[in-house]
Amino acid sequence: GAMVLIMVVALGAIDFLASSMTERAYVETLTVELTGKARMIEVIGSRGLAGMRAPELQALAAAAGGRITLVRSDGTVLNDSEAEASRMQNHGQRAEVLEALQGKTGVSVRRSPTLGIDFLYVAVPLGDGALRLARPLNEVQDQIRLIRLKLALY
């Protein structure tokens, strides 16, 4: 009985470590990817992005593989690829946006209250504001489930 218990605890610990390592590696890779894409979108400039109509911004977001949000220095959302900017709440206090407004690259992981899933947010300075890309992290959970399944089958 004790041996079985030790095995169960050991396997549980291995599973937990593998899951958290996989998640960390995935988030790090995704952060690098989104930062690179944000730098490419930066070339368009804040005026170009602010004036971009919904279909073009949606196409750009699809190509970047994430939601695009353009935020003014006072936190007002100027444009967003998935929502009506004028209806969106002020983004000035979001951790990643605060970082970007200070001239740094801001990275944050948190749950979307509307969708109930975790998102990775990467924001970079743009003009006097910030450009933010967001990607849902449910893909990570899918990857971890796949790894668990493979481990269980061996």
N, C-alpha and C positions, 0 to 999 in steps of 0.2 A: 504493500500500500504506500509506504513512504517513498519508494523508488518512483512510482507512478506520479506522485505529487511533485517530486523534484523535477521530473521530466516535463510535466505540465507547466510548472513555474519557469523552467529554463526556456521552453519553447515560446511561452508568452513574452518573456524578456527579449528573446531574439526577434520575435515578430514586431514588438514595439520599437526596438532599435532600427530594424530594417525599414519600418514605416516612416519613422521620423527622419531617418537619413535620406530616404527617397524623397520625402516631401521637401526637405531643406535643399537638396540638390536641384530639384525641379524648380523651386521658387527662385533660386539663385540664377539658374539658366534663363528662366523667363524674365527676370529683372534685367539681365544683360540684353536680351532680345528686345524688350520693350523700350529700354533706354536708347538703343540704336535706332529703333523705328521712330521714336520721338524726335531724335536729332535730325532724321531725314525729313520729317514733317515740318520741323522748325524752319527749313529752307523756304517754305511758302510764306512765312511771316505772319504776325498776328493780325494785320489788316486783311490779308488774303483769307485767313481762316475765319475771321469774324464775319466777313461778308459772304462766305461760302454757303450756298443754298443746300437744303437737306439732302437731295439725291447725291450731290458731289461729296458732301461730308460723310454720308453713309458709305459711299464707294471707297473713300479714303480709309475709313475705319475698318471696312472689310479687308482691304489690302494690308492694313497694319495688324490685323488680327486682334483688335481691341476697340473698346469704346473711346471716343475722343471727346474731351471736354476742354474748352478754352475759357480761362478764368482771368478777369481783370485784376489789377493790383488791390482793389478794394474788396475782392472776393466775389464780385458779381459774375455770374456765368454768362459769357457772351455768345457761346455757341456750343451745341452738344449733338453728337451723332445719333443719340437715341431718345432725347426728350426735348420738349420745348423749353429753350433757355430761360425765357421770361418767367416760367412757372417754377424753376428750380431754386432751392434755397441757397443762401450765401455759402460759398465754399472756402471763404477766407480762413476758417479755423480748422480745416481738414489738415492733418499732420503733414501729408506729402505736399500739399499746396503751400503751406507755411514755409517749408524747406525751399521750395522752388522760388517763392517770392523773395527769399533771402539769397538767391543766386546759386543755390545748390540743387543737386538732384534729390528729390524726395521719394522715398519708397515706403509703402505702408500696406499691411494686409489686414483687412477687417471684413466683417459680415455686412452685406447689403441689407438694410432693413426692409426694402421693398421685395427683394428676391429671396432673402433668407439663405444665400450662399456666400462663401468667402470670396473676396476679390483681391487681386494684387493691383495696387495703384502705383504708377510711376509718373512723377511730375517733373518737368524741366522748366527753367526760366524761359520766357518768351516775351520779348518787348518789355513792357512794364508789368506783365502778368505772368501767367503760367499755362503750360500745355500739359494736359494729363491724359495718360492712356490707362485703361482698366481692362483686366482680363479675369474672367471667372476661374476659380481654382478647383471647380468640381472635376476637372480633368485629372488633377493630382489624385483625388480620391479614387477615380477610375483606375489609374495606373497602379495604386497601392492594392486595390482589390484584385487586379490582374496578377501582381506579384504574389499575393497571399494564395491565390488559386494555384499558381504554378508550384509554390512551396508545398502546398497541401497534396498535390498530385504526385510529388516525387517520393 
